[in-house]
Amino acid sequence: MSFLSSPDQLEARELPGGFVTLRWTYPEDFAAQQIVFDIFASADPASAFRSCVAPDVAGLEATIGGFERGGTFYFIAVAKRAPLLSLPSSALAVAIAPPVATREVSGPVVAADTAEPAGLAFPFAIGPLGSVSAEGGSPRLRGQILQLLLTSPGERVNVPEFGTRLRDLVFDPNNDVLAASTEFMIKRALQTYLSDEMRVEQVAVSADDGVLQVHIVYLRTSDLQFERVRVGIPLPS
């Protein structure tokens, strides 16, 4: 069976109310060839064909609803002209935030309380009024990540397994095996101690200009926002 060319370069823009606008490219004149596109979506990347959410799209854009509950969805596009089909496009992961609930009060309508827990600021500091500095949301989570990365196992008496060997690894030989093992170690530590607050998407380790660079991409579970943390540790000369 012959195949049509595959759609490419999927992009997404989130809209209010659980809607997403998808755009893609196609290397040929799809209109002249009477090619249409089917868009599939699934919360499981291993089952991207689970649901066709936009069939027979006669263009390079589609606005799709039905994602009111939010979450991460994986989209693919397939070109078709009966009886021919293309191979699927690369899957596009889209983190969709659920709409913020509202409640009535005696005044204007306001957003529901979405306050996040606060904790001690990192690094530890005293505020201008003499109180211990606290922070919440994204800064708090970044501080927790840094504490985990820069703590060596055994430093916390009550939690001896907490931490990583990141500061010790700067003395090990710089090679691909070390980078791979370091990435695995960091990812495992983040999943063990911070899995309730984040989902690790990527960990990359490299040594550049005498500095061990750790680059982490993660998804905050509180608001489904992707963020990045980069940590640099000087290598001994």
Backbone as a ProteinNet text record, in pm:
[ID]
protein_1_A
[PRIMARY]
MSFLSSPDQLEARELPGGFVTLRWTYPEDFAAQQIVFDIFASADPASAFRSCVAPDVAGLEATIGGFERGGTFYFIAVAKRAPLLSLPSSALAVAIAPPVATREVSGPVVAADTAEPAGLAFPFAIGPLGSVSAEGGSPRLRGQILQLLLTSPGERVNVPEFGTRLRDLVFDPNNDVLAASTEFMIKRALQTYLSDEMRVEQVAVSADDGVLQVHIVYLRTSDLQFERVRVGIPLPS
[TERTIARY]
84.7	0	87.9	59.9	136.3	99.5	193.8	170.1	181.1	100.2	112.2	223	266.4	363.7	300.5	381.1	331.4	324.3	226.3	225.9	347.8	385.6	508.1	491.1	583.5	595.1	464.7	409.4	289.8	321.4	233	240.8	104.3	102.2	-23.8	-30.9	-151.9	-177.5	-300.4	-283	-393.5	-489.1	-619.2	-723.5	-803.7	-873.3	-953.6	-1064.4	-1105.8	-1220.2	-1190	-1063.4	-1029.4	-1018	-983.4	-966.1	-818.8	-782.2	-645.8	-652.4	-572	-558	-428	-439.4	-323	-295.6	-168.1	-125.4	-15.5	-5.2	97.9	133.3	234.9	275.2	261.2	259.6	252.3	336.9	422.5	521	463.3	336.7	278.1	151.3	95.9	-28.9	-145.2	-181.9	-283.6	-420.5	-448.4	-578.8	-594.7	-490.3	-498.6	-510.6	-450.8	-455.3	-573.6	-658.4	-777.2	-740.2	-637.2	-591.6	-653.4	-702.5	-753.5	-672.7	-697.4	-616.4	-705.4	-663.5	-726	-631.5	-686.9	-608.2	-648.6	-549	-572.8	-512.5	-573.1	-522.4	-542	-448.2	-457.4	-372.8	-415.2	-333.8	-220.6	-223.4	-120.6	-34.3	94.1	177.8	192	168.7	179.1	53.4	-53.6	-180.6	-230.2	-144.1	-178.8	-297.9	-328.1	-440.2	-571.9	-574.5	-691.1	-817	-808.9	-929.6	-901	-984.7	-976	-1060.3	-995.6	-1065.3	-1101	-1046.2	-1079	-1061.5	-1167.4	-1155.9	-1175.4	-1112.7	-1135.4	-1116	-1004.9	-973.6	-915.7	-982	-938.2	-852.9	-751.2	-663.3	-546.4	-470	-351.2	-369	-493.9	-522.4	-654	-663.2	-787.9	-795	-911.3	-936.2	-1021.5	-971.5	-1030	-1063.5	-1181.8	-1223.2	-1232.7	-1285	-1304	-1193.7	-1110.9	-1000.3	-1019.3	-1145.9	-1176.9	-1105.7	-1076.7	-1013.3	-863.6	-807.6	-665.2	-581.5	-451.6	-357.6	-268.2	-180.8	-92	-151	-166.8	-221.6	-120	-121.9	-29.5	-109.5	-73.8	-145.3	-58.8	-125.1	-60.2	-155.7	-99.4	-179.4	-146.7	-249.9	-235.5	-303.2	-233.5	-291.9	-361.8	-472.1	-542	-610.1	-616	-694.4	-728.3	-852.9	-894.7	-847.1	-785.7	-765.5	-628.3	-558.1	-421	-416.1	-316.3	-290.4	-142.7	-110.6	29.3	72	201	251	217.5	199.9	164.1	277.8	242.2	342.2	406.5	511.3	567.5	465.9	461.2	365.6	405	305.5	325.6	261.2	340.4	287.6	243.1	120.3	63.9	10.3	62.6	13.5	-98.7	-219	-337.7	-381.9	-389.4	-431.1	-583.2	-641.6	-787.7	-834.1	-956.2	-1007	-1011.6	-982.1	-986.4	-1131.3	-1171.2	-1308.6	-1333.5	-1456.3	-1493.9	-1604.4	-1621.4	-1727.9	-1786.2	-1910.8	-1975.8	-1948.6	-1923.9	-1908.3	-1997	-1991.7	-2079.4	-2037.5	-1920	-1873.4	-1861.1	-1762.9	-1744.9	-1699.2	-1714.7	-1669.5	-1517.4	-1459.7	-1314.3	-1275.8	-1150.3	-1102.1	-1101.7	-1120.9	-1115	-975.8	-967.9	-840.6	-746.6	-635.6	-537.2	-401.4	-403.3	-278.2	-200.2	-70.6	14.5	85.7	124.7	193.8	324.8	359.3	484.1	581.5	708	811.3	926.5	1029.8	1146.9	1213.4	1254.9	1323.1	1459.6	1504.9	1637.6	1716.2	1836.2	1899.3	1830.3	1853.3	1791.3	1828.6	1728.1	1752.1	1652.7	1688.8	1601.9	1545.6	1413	1347.1	1373.7	1332.6	1358.1	1290.7	1185.7	1116.6	1168.2	1273.9	1331.9	1276.4	1184.8	1126.6	1201.2	1182.8	1244.3	1176.1	1253.2	1197.7	1129	1012	936.4	899.8	873.9	833.2	749.1	668.1	582.8	586.5	505.8	494.5	623.6	652	767.6	900.6	922.5	1050.5	1072.2	965.6	979	1022.2	960.4	995.6	1137.9	1180.4	1318.8	1416	1380.8	1465.8	1475.7	1363.4	1365.8	1454.4	1448.7	1532.7	1680.1	1715.4	1855.1	1902.4	1817	1855.5	1882.8	1798	1816	1945.1	1972.1	2090.4	2219.6	2219.4	2343.4	2364.5	2274.7	2291.8	2353.4	2454.7	2517.3	2448.7	2428.8	2368.4	2444.1	2368.1	2427.7	2432	2416.4	2421.5	2299.2	2184.5	2063.7	2054.3	2064.8	2073.9	1949.3	1830.2	1705.9	1666.7	1725.5	1697.1	1831.4	1905.9	2042.3	2047.4	1937.7	1938.2	1910.6	1868	1830.5	1953.7	1938.3	2044.9	2099.2	2204.8	2274	2424.7	2500.4	2647.6	2700.7	2620.6	2657.5	2787.5	2802.6	2924.3	3047.6	3029.1	3142.9	3184.1	3088.1	3115.9	3210.5	3230	3320.2	3464	3494.3	3628.5	3643.5	3533.2	3538.8	3578.1	3626.7	3663.8	3543.1	3567.8	3461	3445.5	3337.3	3312.1	3162.4	3123	2980.7	2917.1	2994.3	2939.6	2905.1	2993.1	2966.7	2843.8	2830.5	2715	2585.3	2583.7	2462.4	2425.5	2525	2496.2	2451.5	2507	2466.3	2322.6	2286.7	2149.6	2051.1	2085.6	1998.6	1985.7	2097.6	2096.4	2008.3	2021	1943.2	1795	1762.6	1622.4	1559	1632	1578	1555.3	1647.8	1632.2	1512.1	1493.7	1379.7	1248.8	1243.5	1121.2	1092.8	1197.4	1178.6	1125.8	1181.3	1151	1057	1039	956.8	851	817.6	722.6	582.7	547.1	414.4	401.3	513.1	509.1	559.7	621.9	677.2	690.2	698.3	727.7	849.1	951.5	1076.1	1058	1087.8	1079.2	1215.7	1318.8	1451.4	1558.5	1666.3	1785.5	1904.9	1983.5	2102.6	2221.8	2333.6	2455.8	2569.2	2646.2	2761.1	2867.1	2989.3	3100.3	3149.7	3136	3174.3	3259.2	3376.7	3463.3	3487.7	3516.9	3550.6	3433.4	3311.3	3191.3	3104.3	3060.4	2965.9	2825.5	2761.4	2630.5	2522.2	2421.1	2304.6	2182	2112.9	1996.8	1875.7	1772.7	1654.2	1531	1449.3	1318.9	1212.9	1115.6	1014.5	878.5	776	637.4	585.8	542.6	484.7	343.9	316.9	185.3	77.8	115.6	16.1	-55.5	15.5	-46.6	-11.4	56	90	170.4	267	355.3	494.9	554.6	690.9	789	891.6	994.9	1130.7	1235.1	1371.5	1456.4	1551.8	1651.3	1787.2	1882.1	2019.2	2111.7	2195.3	2289.6	2429.9	2522.1	2660.3	2752.4	2837.3	2930.7	3072.1	3159.2	3295.4	3370.8	3440.4	3525	3662.6	3724.8	3858.9	3957.6	4045	4143.8	4264.8
-119.6	0	124	221.2	344.7	435.8	523.4	618.8	760.1	847.2	989.2	1047	1168	1236.6	1265.7	1267.7	1289.4	1437.8	1479.1	1616	1636.8	1761.7	1789.6	1918.7	1940.1	2065	2102.3	2009.9	2041.4	2147.5	2243.1	2345.8	2356.9	2403.5	2413.9	2547	2599.6	2719.6	2693.5	2702.3	2675.1	2793	2763.9	2864.3	2842.8	2945.5	2928.5	2824.8	2764.9	2674.2	2534.8	2492.8	2356.8	2336.4	2441.3	2431.7	2446	2385.2	2392.5	2414.2	2507.2	2525.6	2461.1	2366.4	2297.8	2348.6	2362.1	2396.8	2300.6	2275.8	2185.4	2227.5	2165.6	2193	2065.7	2083.8	1968.9	2000.5	1906.7	1938.7	1950.1	1915.3	1916.7	2001.9	2019.6	2095	2003.3	2007.5	1914	1944.1	2071.6	2106.9	2051.1	2065.7	2016.7	1864.6	1797.6	1651.5	1599.4	1691.3	1653.9	1570.9	1615.6	1549.7	1619.6	1542	1595.3	1531.1	1580.3	1537.3	1492.2	1386.9	1341.4	1373.6	1430.2	1464	1370.8	1307.4	1215.2	1273.1	1239.3	1286.2	1177.9	1171.8	1075	1124.5	1089.5	1120.3	1020	912.9	808.7	815.7	849.7	860.3	728.5	617.2	486.9	451.2	529.7	503.5	631.2	689.7	818.6	809.3	688.9	673.4	642.4	661.8	619.5	693.5	821.4	898.1	997	994	1092.6	1212.8	1323.1	1439.9	1542.2	1528.5	1621.5	1546.9	1484.3	1410.4	1500.1	1462.1	1523.8	1675.2	1720	1863.4	1902.1	1992.8	2032.4	2158.2	2155.6	2270.6	2232.8	2334.1	2311.9	2365.8	2372.1	2422.8	2366.2	2338.4	2289.8	2334.1	2381.6	2415.3	2305.1	2246.8	2126	2152.2	2108.1	2122.9	1988.7	1994.4	1872.2	1841.6	1940.4	1917.4	1997.5	2004.9	2088.3	2042.4	1914.3	1864.8	1891.1	1935.2	1962.8	1836.3	1854.3	1742.6	1751.3	1655.4	1649.7	1555.2	1605.1	1524.9	1519.9	1408.3	1386.5	1386.1	1475.5	1493	1443.2	1379.6	1343.1	1375.3	1394.3	1422.4	1319	1280	1182.9	1239.5	1236.6	1279.8	1160.5	1188.6	1077.6	1125.1	1036.3	1049.4	907.2	870.5	730.5	672.7	553.5	467.1	484.1	598.1	615.3	684.5	649.1	711.7	745.8	846.9	878.3	814	809.1	774.8	889.5	861.5	969	1067.8	1190.5	1290.7	1256.2	1326.3	1312.2	1360.4	1292.8	1329.5	1462.1	1543.7	1673	1668.1	1686.2	1686.9	1827.6	1840.7	1970.2	1962.5	2047.2	2054.3	2156.8	2111.1	2196.2	2220	2345.6	2379.2	2379.8	2319.8	2323.7	2465.5	2502.4	2635.6	2657.6	2780.3	2814	2828.4	2755.5	2764.2	2899	2941.7	3068	3043.8	3136.4	3126.3	3264	3269.9	3397.3	3444.5	3572.9	3634.9	3757	3830.7	3946.4	4060	4049.5	4149	4088.6	4128.9	4073.6	3929.4	3859.9	3721.6	3719.1	3628.7	3618.1	3474.1	3453.5	3317.1	3241	3110.7	3027.2	3030.9	3000.9	3005.2	2900.2	2946.7	2854.9	2872.5	2924.3	2948.1	2817.8	2826.5	2710.1	2714.8	2600.7	2600.1	2675.4	2740.8	2814.8	2741.4	2769	2707.4	2803.4	2760.6	2844.1	2875	2999.3	3039.3	2971.4	2947.6	2890.5	2982.6	3027.8	2995.6	3064.8	3010.7	3062.8	3209.8	3290.6	3434	3491.9	3607.2	3682.3	3800.7	3818.1	3925.3	4061.1	4169.2	4305.8	4337	4262.6	4286.2	4195.3	4120.9	4036.6	3896.2	3862.3	3728.4	3641	3508.9	3415.8	3429.2	3440.2	3455.1	3325.4	3341.9	3227.7	3255.3	3149.1	3164.1	3044.4	3063.3	2956.1	2950.1	2861.2	2850.7	2807.7	2867.5	2829.3	2851.2	2965.6	2982.4	2876.8	2838.9	2736.8	2603.4	2564.1	2436.3	2438.5	2550.5	2560.1	2546.5	2607	2594	2451	2377.3	2237	2154.4	2184.9	2113.4	2138.6	2265.2	2297.9	2231.6	2230.3	2164.8	2016.1	1953.1	1810.1	1784.6	1867.2	1846.4	1871.2	1971.7	2014	1950.4	1864	1791.1	1654.9	1619.5	1488.3	1387.4	1265.1	1162.4	1150.4	1147.1	1139.1	1271	1382.6	1512.6	1537.8	1485.4	1498.2	1375.4	1397.5	1285.8	1198.8	1262.3	1185.9	1127.7	1178.8	1126.3	1104.9	1002.7	987	961.8	912	885.1	1010.7	1119.2	1240.8	1303.1	1345.3	1416.3	1339.6	1394	1332.1	1341.9	1275.2	1282.9	1386	1483.1	1575.3	1649.1	1696.4	1771	1681.2	1552.8	1460.6	1423.6	1427	1380.5	1471.9	1594.6	1684.7	1633.3	1537.8	1482.6	1356.5	1305.9	1186.1	1220.3	1122.9	1149.9	1197.5	1294.1	1349.8	1265.6	1185.3	1104.6	1080.8	1014.1	992.7	902.5	805.9	715.6	792.6	884	965	1052.2	1113.9	1199.5	1120.3	1001.7	920.5	876.7	832.5	788	904.2	1023.5	1140.9	1179.8	1176.6	1207.6	1110.4	981.9	881.7	907	937.3	960.8	1080.8	1190.4	1309.8	1284.8	1221.1	1194.3	1105.6	1004.3	914.7	990.1	1077.4	1153.3	1247.2	1314.6	1404.9	1328.5	1213.1	1132.6	1076.1	1049.3	991.9	1094.2	1216	1313.1	1425.6	1449	1561.9	1521.3	1393.1	1347.2	1403.7	1444	1500.8	1641.9	1708.1	1847.9	1870.3	1771.7	1792.8	1660.9	1670.4	1555.4	1588.6	1507.3	1533.6	1502.4	1598.7	1580.1	1552.8	1618.9	1602.8	1639.2	1562.1	1593.9	1581.5	1686.6	1685.9	1732.9	1662.3	1694.6	1711.1	1818.1	1840.5	1917.9	1911.5	1986.8	2086.5	2215.2	2320.2	2424.4	2452.1	2557.9	2544.7	2422.7	2401.8	2405.3	2391.3	2393.8	2274.4	2200.3	2091.6	2150.5	2141.6	2201.9	2094.5	2121.6	2034.3	2113.1	2063.4	2132.2	2041	2090.2	2010.9	2080.8	2006.6	2054.9	1972.3	2040.9	1969.6	2036.4	1959.8	2007.7	2020.2	2139.8	2161	2102	2013	1950	2044.2	2150.8	2241.6	2322.9	2360.4	2442.6	2395.6	2278.5	2220.1	2315.8	2382.1	2472.2	2410.6	2417.7	2370	2476.6	2434.4	2525.4	2458.3	2539.8	2489.9	2534.9	2452.1	2486.8	2449.3	2541.8	2513.8	2537.1	2437.5	2445.6	2427.6	2514.9	2504.9	2487	2384.8	2356.8	2361.8	2450.2	2457.9	2328.3	2287.5	2168.2	2206.1	2116.4	2147.9	2160.6	2258.9	2282.6	2193.1
0	0	0	-86.4	-93.1	23.6	54.6	162.1	108.6	164.2	136.9	223.8	191.1	275.9	411.5	514.1	649.3	682.5	759.6	813.4	902	919.8	993.2	1072.9	1167.9	1244	1314.4	1391.1	1469.1	1574.3	1586.6	1689.4	1755.3	1878.3	1951.4	2025	2034.2	2114.4	2199.7	2330.1	2421.7	2425.8	2424.7	2432.7	2560.7	2609.3	2731.1	2711.4	2822.6	2819.4	2773.2	2776.6	2736.6	2587.2	2511.6	2366.8	2330.5	2220	2168	2017.5	1967.7	1823.3	1777.9	1684.9	1629.1	1488.1	1457	1320.7	1279.8	1149.1	1098.6	956.9	901.3	763.4	682.2	548.3	458.5	335.9	293.5	188.2	48.4	27.5	-106.3	-108.8	-229	-244.4	-205.9	-80.2	-31.4	-90.6	-115.8	-171	-312.4	-395.3	-532.9	-536.3	-438	-433.3	-352.2	-302.6	-224.9	-102.1	-35	87.4	207.7	301.7	427.8	541.3	662.5	775.2	891.2	956.5	1080.9	1196.2	1304.1	1421.9	1535.4	1595.2	1705.6	1833.1	1948.9	2077.4	2182.1	2274.3	2383.3	2498.7	2620.3	2738.2	2755.2	2676.9	2684.6	2558.9	2570.4	2450.7	2375.8	2444.1	2378.3	2301.2	2317.9	2247.8	2181.6	2099.3	2039.3	1944.4	1892.4	1799.7	1872.9	2003.1	2078.9	2036.4	2005.2	1975	1863.4	1759.5	1651.3	1693.1	1724.3	1778.7	1671.3	1551.3	1442.4	1310	1257.2	1131.3	1009.4	900.2	769.5	769.2	826.3	828.2	692.8	622.9	489.2	495.7	579.4	595.1	683.2	724.6	806.7	946.7	991.3	1125.4	1173.2	1303.1	1361.5	1506.1	1547.8	1687.9	1749	1856.6	1913.8	2059.8	2102.7	2241.4	2310.9	2434.5	2510.8	2609.4	2642.8	2735.2	2864.3	2908.9	3024.5	3152.1	3163.7	3285.2	3288.6	3177.9	3174.1	3173	3172	3168.9	3046.4	3031.2	2915.4	2812.2	2689.8	2581.1	2466.6	2396.2	2284.9	2155.5	2063.3	1937.6	1822	1725	1600.1	1485.4	1367.7	1248.4	1141.2	1065.8	957.4	833.1	722	594.7	529.3	458.8	393.2	266	172.4	50.4	10	33.6	18.1	-115.6	-109.1	8.1	72.1	42.8	88.1	223.2	300.9	429.2	438.6	518.2	544.7	675.5	695.5	827.6	923.1	1049.9	1143.6	1160.6	1194	1226.7	1360.8	1394.5	1528.4	1631.2	1745	1849.7	1912.7	1939.7	2005.1	2142.8	2247.8	2384.5	2420.1	2466.3	2502.4	2644.8	2733.3	2871.5	2876.9	2904.9	2904.8	3048.5	3086.7	3222.6	3230.3	3334.2	3348.5	3379	3337.5	3369.2	3519.6	3562.6	3704.5	3747.6	3849.3	3898.1	3963.9	3961.2	4023.6	4122.9	4217	4316	4340	4378.8	4402.9	4545.2	4560	4690.9	4693.8	4801.9	4812.9	4720.5	4663.8	4569.4	4431.5	4354.8	4219.7	4225.1	4112.9	4101.6	4101.5	4181.6	4190.4	4165.5	4136.3	4114.1	4245	4234.4	4353.1	4412.2	4541	4610.6	4554.4	4496.1	4438.5	4505.8	4630.3	4701.1	4716.3	4692	4705.1	4838.6	4891.2	5020.1	5012.3	5123.4	5131.1	5221.3	5202.5	5284.6	5301.5	5371.6	5392.6	5259.4	5245.1	5122	5115.5	4994.3	4973.6	4881.9	4924.5	5052.3	5170.2	5290.3	5411.7	5429.3	5467.5	5483.1	5582.9	5637.1	5727.1	5650	5655.3	5583	5643.9	5574.2	5622.7	5755.3	5791.9	5918.7	6029.8	6004.1	6105.2	6111.1	6021.7	6019.6	5918.6	5932.8	5838.9	5703.1	5596.3	5462.4	5419.1	5359	5307	5162.4	5087.8	4949.3	4909.6	4805.5	4757	4606.2	4549	4404.2	4338.8	4223.9	4144.5	4216.3	4283.9	4355.1	4462.7	4532.4	4636.4	4577	4464.1	4402.7	4349.9	4290.2	4243	4359.7	4474.1	4591.5	4639.3	4634.3	4673.8	4580.6	4450.3	4354.3	4382.8	4408.4	4436.2	4565	4667.7	4792.7	4769.7	4690.4	4663.5	4586	4484.9	4402	4479.4	4566.5	4631.9	4768.7	4811.1	4936.8	4906.7	4980.3	4964	5054.7	5008.6	5094.2	5226.6	5336.2	5468.9	5541.5	5471.1	5537.2	5624.5	5586.6	5668.6	5757.9	5888.5	5981.8	5976.6	5973.1	5977.9	5842.2	5734.2	5599.9	5530.3	5568.5	5514.4	5364.7	5304.9	5160.4	5078.1	5143.4	5070.9	5006.5	4880.7	4811.7	4692.7	4635.4	4522.7	4546.8	4464	4470.1	4371.6	4337.7	4231	4263.2	4385.3	4419.2	4421.3	4447.8	4446	4304.6	4210.6	4074.9	3998.2	4046.7	3975.4	3977.1	4065.6	4072.6	3988.1	3929.3	3847.3	3704.1	3628.1	3487.8	3407.4	3318.7	3236.3	3110.3	3102.6	2984.1	2970.6	2861.7	2835.6	2940.9	2992	3093.6	3220.1	3260.7	3379.2	3358.4	3239.1	3212	3219	3158.2	3158.2	3299.3	3377.8	3514	3601.8	3578.3	3655.6	3623	3496.3	3456.4	3520.5	3521.6	3583.4	3733.6	3799.7	3943.7	3980	3903.5	3932.2	3908.3	3798.7	3767.8	3873.3	3918.2	4020.6	4151.7	4189.8	4313.8	4306.2	4192	4176.6	4181.7	4117.7	4119.2	4257.7	4335.1	4468	4567.4	4564.5	4669.4	4626	4497	4453.2	4351.5	4343.9	4241.5	4262.2	4385.2	4409	4352.9	4329.2	4287.2	4145.6	4086.1	3953.3	3880.6	3747.9	3663.4	3578.3	3589.1	3517.8	3370	3285.4	3140.9	3078.7	3130.3	3070	3171.4	3172.2	3250.4	3157.3	3148.6	3062.9	3144.5	3131.2	3204.3	3104.6	3120	3032	3108.8	3060.2	3118.6	3015.1	3045.9	2951.4	3023.2	2967.5	3019.4	3169.2	3213.5	3352.8	3448.4	3397.3	3481.7	3446.6	3549.2	3529.2	3523	3406.8	3384.9	3395.1	3476.4	3489.7	3446.2	3343.6	3288.3	3305.9	3377.9	3409.7	3354.4	3281.3	3234.7	3306.5	3367.6	3444.8	3429	3462.5	3457.1	3599.2	3636.4	3769.6	3771.9	3865.6	3871.3	3922.5	3991.8	4048	3941.2	3834.2	3730.1	3589.3	3576.6	3446.5	3359.5	3420.9	3348.8	3342.1	3222.9	3206.4	3255.7	3328.4	3376.2	3361.4	3378.2	3362	3480.4	3516.4	3617.7	3562.6	3573.8	3530.2	3649.3	3678.8	3789.4	3734.5	3772.6	3730.8	3850.8	3847.4	3956	3898	3948.3	3893.3	3910.5	3805.1	3811.2	3864.7	3941.4	3993.9	3878.8	3890.3	3785.1	3801.8
[MASK]
+++++++++++++++++++++++++++++++++++++++++++++++++++++++++++++++++++++++++++++++++++++++++++++++++++++++++++++++++++++++++++++++++++++++++++++++++++++++++++++++++++++++++++++++++++++++++++++++++++++++++++++++++++++++++++++++++++++++++++++

